[in-house]
Structures are given as structure tokens and as C-alpha cells.
Amino acid sequence: MSDLQKYREKQLLSPEFKEEYDATRNEYSVTRALIAARIAANMTQKDLAEKSGIRQSNISRIESGACSPTIATLQALAKGLGMELRVSFK
């Protein structure tokens, strides 16, 4: 287990930290998935902006976690990546 994982596990013992961590988990997962898909497609943010019609500055804000994308934005990004957006409830 890495030092970061150990630190996170320790922090999760705090009810306040756990509440905030759980509240942002899905947004973080979307961000990580977008970055991974873009990198796997060997695309820069600029490339993705050109293919998706979403401004590069908006892609940057989404990837940094500074804003939450709409479903329509995620669909445009997925299309620009040559992928299909799938949303599921578990």
C-alpha cells in the first residue's frame, strides 16, 4: 500500500473527511475516466477540443475538477474521442 493510500485510509476514519470524500467520489471518477480516455486516444486537450466542439479551456477545467460537466458535454467529449457515453446506477 502506498503512502498516499495509507494516508487516505487514515483520513477516512474522520466522519467529516469521509462525508466530503464520498460526496466528490463520482465527480473524481468522471474526471479520471475522461483523462484516461483522452490519453489512450493519444489526444491532447486541443485535439479533443477540435473533435468535440468543446473549448480546450473547458476541457482543462473539467479535467482539473474546477467544474462539473453536463451530460451533453460528456456526450460531445465521448463523440470526439470516438467513444460512447454510458451512465449507470448501481
PATI-358987 format. One line per 3 residues: number of its first residue (from 1); for each residue x, z, y of N, C-alpha, C. Coordinates in steps of 0.001 Angstrom, whole numbers, plus 500000, padded with zeros to 6 digits. Each point is the difference from the previous one (the first is absolute). Layout:
% PATI-358987
NUM	X/Z/Y/X/Z/Y/X/Z/Y  ...
This chain:
% PATI-358987
1	500849/500000/498825/499151/500000/501175/500895/500000/501239  499716/499111/500941/500805/499896/501217/499742/501199/500916  500888/500164/500960/499834/501076/500978/498699/499818/500782
4	499659/498738/500305/498763/499743/500728/498787/500405/499165  500010/499674/498731/498889/500380/499121/499894/501514/499875  501128/500668/499895/500005/501464/499929/499430/500602/501285
7	500423/499433/501129/499516/500477/501294/498487/499809/500110  499517/498805/499612/498566/499726/500067/499221/500964/499109  500466/500223/498792/499317/500926/499089/499933/501403/500592
10	501060/500426/500644/500010/501319/500637/498999/500041/501158  499998/498936/500813/499092/499946/501144/498539/499951/499563  499719/499364/498874/498627/499881/499519/499388/501341/499609
13	500823/501022/499901/499484/501341/499725/499273/500581/501217  500295/499445/501171/499334/500425/501231/498650/499297/500091  498899/500757/500110/498676/499373/500087/499863/499039/501186
16	500599/500336/501135/499913/499131/501168/500735/498682/499763  501192/500099/499430/500780/498797/499713/499279/499131/498978  499495/500631/498944/499309/499251/498946/498775/499283/500545
19	499260/500636/500875/498811/499380/500579/500375/498736/500784  501032/500101/500827/500441/498841/500784/500595/498922/499097  500769/500414/499023/500600/499056/499046/498912/499218/499270
22	498998/500688/499518/498903/499346/499290/499201/499079/500921  499852/500384/501253/499215/499215/500955/500679/498675/500340  501312/499943/499913/500724/498789/500373/500533/499211/498803
25	499773/500481/498809/500550/499368/498793/499560/498542/499859  498717/499707/500192/499516/498628/499826/500577/499053/501037  500073/500437/501243/500581/499160/501041/501459/499690/499682
28	500726/500992/499543/501408/499807/499646/500120/499036/498824  499116/500103/499030/500029/499099/498844/499763/498551/500418  499080/499783/500922/499731/498647/500497/501241/499464/500705
31	500617/500815/500819/501200/499597/500722/501108/499620/499034  500240/500850/499005/501047/499719/499017/499707/498725/499220  498741/499790/499640/499621/498808/499239/500222/498735/500827
34	499658/500042/501281/500194/498849/500868/501485/499668/500130  500808/500995/500251/501442/499778/500147/500575/499438/498708  499623/500577/498868/500513/499536/498711/499586/498555/499732
37	498754/499659/500306/499516/498635/499772/500730/499012/500903  500224/500379/501248/500699/499118/500933/501437/499767/499553  500663/501052/499582/501383/499877/499541/500065/499181/498711
40	499061/500248/499079/499971/499241/498736/499770/498510/500263  499263/499690/501072/499749/498606/500369/501167/499423/500805  501020/500822/500201/501195/499592/500750/499630/499517/501411
43	499136/500777/500643/499523/499650/501330/500399/501065/501012  500282/499556/501209/500187/500937/501107/498628/500274/500608  499955/500959/500890/498749/500242/500715/499595/498760/500797
46	500979/499323/500558/499723/498785/500761/499397/498931/499094  500564/499824/498810/499455/499026/499045/498548/500326/499670  499754/501275/499715/498647/500416/499644/499036/499802/501170
49	500474/500250/501207/499165/499797/501187/499584/498532/500108  500940/499105/499782/499702/498572/500094/498999/499564/498930  500121/500540/498790/499117/499591/498903/498635/500681/500034
52	499942/501193/500592/498753/500770/499972/499186/499911/501285  500648/499642/501095/499318/500002/501286/499928/501378/500637  500666/500972/499393/500075/501359/500551/501318/500112/500768
55	499947/500477/501220/501224/500086/500808/501059/500858/499322  501246/499610/500170/501116/500736/499404/500024/501439/500491  499668/500213/501261/500000/501362/500537/498941/500859/499292
58	498874/499408/499642/498970/500745/499261/500465/500307/498582  500671/499045/499371/500540/500246/498658/501004/501142/500058  500833/499999/501014/500983/501073/500172/499312/501352/500147
61	498945/500068/500802/499282/501267/500188/499351/500461/498697  499451/499062/499238/499391/500359/498712/501070/500537/499058  501121/499279/499899/501059/500407/499078/500662/501317/500400
64	499994/500318/501274/500606/501266/500442/499025/501166/499900  498726/499686/499724/499000/501051/499904/499405/500377/501336  500304/499224/501040/499507/500316/501338/498524/499644/500178
67	499472/499156/499121/498583/499669/500075/499473/499707/498600  498694/500094/499861/499349/499724/498723/499328/498637/500072  500327/499109/499073/499401/498666/500048/498557/499996/499517
70	499232/499042/500514/498641/499809/499511/500058/499209/498693  498884/499969/499304/499922/499202/498781/500239/498523/500338  499446/499524/501099/500186/498609/500402/501482/499684/500234
73	500719/500929/500613/501431/499805/500223/500743/499974/498670  499667/500921/499108/500645/500016/498686/499718/498717/499225  498778/499467/500135/499668/498742/499335/500848/498855/500554
76	500172/499951/501304/500821/498957/500609/501457/500127/499558  500495/501228/499928/501377/500221/499554/500164/499593/498541  499041/500369/499166/500051/499618/498585/500005/498486/499860
79	499161/499331/500750/499941/498533/499952/501342/499412/500444  500576/500551/501047/501307/499547/500468/501096/500197/498977  499829/500997/499153/500958/500266/498923/499701/499183/498748
82	498883/499253/500040/499593/499244/498816/499441/500907/498930  499399/501097/500434/499472/501002/499080/498519/500236/500268  499407/500804/499164/498610/500394/500135/499941/501495/500285
85	499188/500386/500976/499820/501419/500304/499000/500592/499018  500359/501120/499397/499084/500716/499113/499930/501447/500454  498776/500496/500097/499769/501391/500371/499243/500638/498850
88	500417/501196/499618/499288/500666/498896/499731/501459/500337  498988/500511/499378/499652/501414/500106/500203/500593/498617  500722/501080/499935/500271/500631/498696/499285/501318/499892
